[in-house]
Amino acid sequence: MTTKKPIKIGLLAGFIASLCCLGPLILIVLGIGGVSTALAIGQKSPYFLALGILILGGGLGFYYWRQHQEACQKCEVVRFNWQKMLALIILACAIFFIVYYLLLYVVVPWLAPLVYKNFYSY
């Protein structure tokens, strides 16, 4: 039985890490913020990246700790597959970095001129 929980954790962490640059665009589209808000949030990008990595590590650690506990508490001996766990951790980390860099360096540069042109036309 395969689970997609590590993949979802990687996607969530990558999205949260890229909120430093994607967040201001979302706020401008919603009409909540302006350029000063975008600049203030953009300066905090190391904190967003650290938060994304923390969520990735904490989420995967908690998930696999629970999986290991469930495997140890069963009546029959169940061998916890460490190789599968390591492969899924590497996959989740790869997804994290792909989502982070894709949103930060592809989506935001493509979307920013559209948002600023439509909302700040003089």
C-alpha positions as CSV (number, residue, x, y, z in Angstrom):
1,M,0.0,0.0,0.0
2,T,1.5,3.3,-1.1
3,T,0.7,6.5,0.6
4,K,0.8,10.0,-0.9
5,K,1.2,11.8,2.5
6,P,5.0,12.5,2.0
7,I,4.2,14.0,-1.4
8,K,1.5,16.2,0.0
9,I,3.9,17.4,2.8
10,G,6.5,18.3,0.1
11,L,4.0,20.2,-1.9
12,L,2.7,22.1,1.1
13,A,6.2,22.9,2.3
14,G,7.3,24.1,-1.1
15,F,4.2,26.3,-1.4
16,I,4.8,27.9,2.0
17,A,8.4,28.5,1.3
18,S,7.5,30.4,-1.9
19,L,4.9,32.6,-0.2
20,C,7.5,35.3,0.2
21,C,7.2,36.2,-3.5
22,L,3.8,34.7,-4.4
23,G,2.0,36.1,-1.3
24,P,2.3,39.8,-2.3
25,L,0.8,39.0,-5.7
26,I,-2.1,37.2,-4.1
27,L,-2.7,40.1,-1.7
28,I,-2.7,42.6,-4.5
29,V,-5.1,40.5,-6.6
30,L,-7.4,40.3,-3.5
31,G,-7.1,44.1,-3.0
32,I,-5.6,43.8,0.5
33,G,-2.1,45.0,-0.1
34,G,0.0,47.3,-2.2
35,V,3.6,47.7,-3.2
36,S,4.8,48.5,0.3
37,T,3.2,45.3,1.6
38,A,4.9,43.4,-1.3
39,L,8.2,44.8,-0.4
40,A,7.8,44.2,3.3
41,I,6.9,40.5,2.7
42,G,9.6,40.1,0.1
43,Q,12.3,41.0,2.5
44,K,11.3,38.1,4.7
45,S,12.1,35.4,2.2
46,P,14.7,33.5,4.3
47,Y,12.1,33.1,7.0
48,F,9.6,31.7,4.6
49,L,12.2,29.3,3.3
50,A,13.2,28.2,6.8
51,L,9.5,27.7,7.7
52,G,9.0,25.6,4.6
53,I,12.0,23.4,5.5
54,L,10.8,23.2,9.1
55,I,7.4,22.0,7.9
56,L,8.9,19.5,5.5
57,G,11.2,18.1,8.2
58,G,8.7,18.1,11.0
59,G,5.9,16.7,8.8
60,L,8.0,13.9,7.5
61,G,9.5,13.2,10.9
62,F,6.1,13.0,12.6
63,Y,4.6,10.9,9.8
64,Y,7.4,8.3,9.8
65,W,7.6,8.3,13.6
66,R,3.8,7.4,13.7
67,Q,4.4,4.7,10.9
68,H,7.2,3.2,12.9
69,Q,5.1,3.2,16.1
70,E,2.2,1.4,14.3
71,A,4.6,-1.2,12.9
72,C,6.1,-1.9,16.3
73,Q,2.7,-2.1,18.1
74,K,1.2,-4.8,15.9
75,C,0.8,-8.3,17.3
76,E,2.7,-10.0,14.5
77,V,6.2,-8.9,13.7
78,V,6.1,-6.2,11.0
79,R,9.3,-5.1,9.5
80,F,9.4,-1.3,8.9
81,N,10.8,-0.7,5.4
82,W,13.6,1.9,6.0
83,Q,14.6,1.9,2.3
84,K,11.0,2.8,1.2
85,M,11.0,5.5,3.9
86,L,14.3,7.0,2.7
87,A,13.1,6.9,-0.9
88,L,9.9,8.8,0.0
89,I,11.8,11.3,2.0
90,I,14.1,12.0,-0.9
91,L,11.0,12.3,-3.2
92,A,9.3,14.7,-0.8
93,C,12.4,16.9,-0.6
94,A,12.8,16.9,-4.4
95,I,9.1,17.9,-4.7
96,F,9.7,20.7,-2.2
97,F,12.6,22.1,-4.2
98,I,10.8,21.7,-7.5
99,V,7.7,23.5,-6.3
100,Y,9.7,26.2,-4.5
101,Y,11.9,27.0,-7.6
102,L,9.0,26.6,-10.0
103,L,6.8,29.0,-8.2
104,L,9.7,31.4,-7.3
105,Y,11.4,31.6,-10.7
106,V,8.7,30.7,-13.2
107,V,5.3,31.6,-11.9
108,V,6.1,34.8,-10.1
109,P,8.1,36.4,-12.9
110,W,5.4,35.5,-15.4
111,L,2.5,36.6,-13.1
112,A,4.0,39.8,-11.6
113,P,3.9,41.9,-14.8
114,L,0.3,40.9,-15.4
115,V,-0.8,41.7,-11.9
116,Y,1.0,45.0,-11.7
117,K,0.0,46.1,-15.2
118,N,-3.7,45.4,-14.5
119,F,-3.9,46.8,-11.0
120,Y,-1.6,49.7,-11.3
121,S,-2.3,51.2,-14.7
122,Y,-2.1,54.9,-14.8
